[in-house]
Amino acid sequence: MSSFTNSSSITHVALLLPSVWSEPWSWEPAITLPLALLLVIYSIGALRRGSIKTLRWRHASFLAGWLTLAFSLTSPIHEIGEQLFSAHMLQHEIMILVSAPLVSASHPAATLLWAFSPRYRSNLGGWVHSVEEMGWVRFLTRPLAAWLLEALALWIWHVPALYQATLTSDWIHAAQHLSFFFTAVLFWSALYGAGRRVMDYGGATLYVFATAVHCSALGALLTFSTVLWYPVYASTTGRWGMTALQDQQLGGVIMWVPSGLVFITIGLVLFAKWLSESDSRVMLGSLHAALQERERRH
């Protein structure tokens, strides 16, 4: 049985949580300034667009996504991620499972454009539309391509050599976070429709369950592995009362269980909507056939 499951590991995890908040918050300008600029631009656009009911929900979704993203990148979790694999994994899960879907659901592009004057808004809008119509962009925003990119980003960045490089280079670390967040935004946007025709519930269900499978598979590999994937943490986990292998297994559980529950829950909701939609189509088809038969008889 995995060493993570012994009682001493559970005690260490319980003791870890309160001490996390004794660590400092991170206010790196390279992180905080882009986040602040994004919020300012969106806020100006939101004020100019107005506050009709539909937009209120979108603005709330964006704000919730922005807050959770800012929390993941500036809270003590960010700093502790350099000492604990499990903390780094928690940070990534917040970005991918919470921040990205909330930001995607807000469809922020139009609101961001409203922050500019009408002349610049028109020019920027035209440029954005021309980019969206490019062949390679249309290809990457298709659901299958978006799903593949999100899956590749997740698996490639967990290759030991590449993952460990993120802890020694700020540039590589930034590239990891950007690729995780933007491929997740791309994936969720493809499911939501991103201003185009919304994907049918059947297709969305398939992609969500497929994502649950590959995320859970990687989490399970980390959880049950008896080999340390990331030796770089061997010298830092002792401070937190656990071995590097226990930390790795805890990180695997964080990836496996929460992401699996989120994706399966969303998948079941989509599946239920798919069945309901199918039943409605069958009923409409039967009604249409009955009306045609009645007209034929008369």
Steps between C-alpha positions, in 0.01 A plus 500: 500500500621852429708653780283811478212318665669441836375688802813713544456644149141594575616676817765688303240617248270620780785695661608646166187700424507757785873569456456582132355840585803597705693522172523836317285598205674559167472841335732453202444787252512256207189334644312776679528772233346293214227380736425856612502631141260226391259583783514874427432454127215258565348726767498800264342288227239364740400849613463617140298197389243545774351257749222306332422168667692280253813712531484502880546125506790526256666774703458296819650197327800701381556654843486159669742359243735797541495478879578129506775547241652784703471286814681207340784721375553731798393308811748295709411203281716653225811522717444162667471344155878531477532287814210255461382323188153468654471879544610552140237249391231680702594826330465342157166342586359838607613655171369218279183391682378828650654810341503386136136383477375811681693738274392304191135510608514880517589529127724797592618612153204730425510663843876558474447672162243736657778645715631683192357797313259421213765558230763278663232249599396464137859457382585251773176311443575472130851378571375241752240378249764465227721299736209275594435429132858384435514132412741398774301690764173341390673161516638555852163617632321185386401279795727208405805723448430692822464171691826365358691819583372501857589132544846541344579798721406304811700187416806666343554737791501205741795338327755505786779691324266769370303533824814536709626769262205718606648518851834631378386744231240774541450510123427128474274524806307784339470303176357205694237711673404683180465177304292335774266799532458589132456142375238454775327824392513375139349166603218647709431766236461228239239332722318827566498605137711815547244718324440249222252214484506314829616140470230237528469339841608160374834627371563708811426198721751289308779757532437559870510128583811454283668780696399337829659173386839638403524735803406217736749268331789741559385560857479126567851444359637762737300369796600135476854544374776381733758687292572866565429687175634837612817465714530879511246496787702252707677777690194718568215278616656412836415845632132414454521168684484257210726323256529600136318180399211572736483854359490359146222259592301777665540704181373203301191477721436873453513455123305173500209555739392866467545515123324167457206614712472832317515351152270208581243737658509728195487198271192360674323837479579521128391138451167572670450805276590286198235240593243773560582660166472161326162435660379842387613430144322164502180663629519777241566245228200294607280810515615610155431154359153497658417841354616391155289186524197705603547740208537207261171350615318830459 
